[in-house]
């Protein structure tokens, strides 16, 4: 199984700090709610004028604070695909795969394997301990910064009241949604298992892809791949 979300048009030499987001938190039955479920994909400059680009992949949008934060699946390979010539075929790929409490990252030219993938074992980027309560960030020899672990998603959602409102029984929530002062953020403290890579733009190289405004862009999207 290979699942993807598409995020197009991240400026290679962006002049604003705008975050481009692809998110839905509801996926097809074959992947929704599984460890291969892609909840969000963010790609942005960490600050205006930065020479780096940050990629954030959120997996498993049902991670609750009282469930020991959740874990990454060692059978799932996550790939951040990067197209630099505008043909919407990946030219570069960042890979992340967990093993024994650490997330291992690989980076290099993408192989044309169709719907399949293989780990770029000869092109390691670095590895980091998978965080729990305390965030751990490593800086690789190439200057990339990497992270893997639970993160709180940037939205407020009273999940249980929402379920009560949509319940067919009109007595389930006769007053509807709660006012802000009474609502509870069900996922406060956790929500997704996140993979974060901040890379120097020099590692990504130049791009000939252009958006509708003729601004050079990287076309980038995420796939998850389950070991067969």
Secondary structure, DSSP 8 states (H G I E B T S, - for coil): -EEEEEEEEEETT-SS---EEEE-S---TTTTTSTT-EEEEEEE-SSTT-SEEEEEEEE-TT--GGGTT----TTEEEEEEEESSSSSS-SEEEEEEEETTEEEEEEEE----TT-----TTSEEEEEE-BSSS---EE-TTS-EEEEEEE--SS---HHHHHHHHSSSTTTTTT-S--TTT---TTTT--EEEEEEEEEHHHH-----B-TTS-BEEEEEEEEEE--
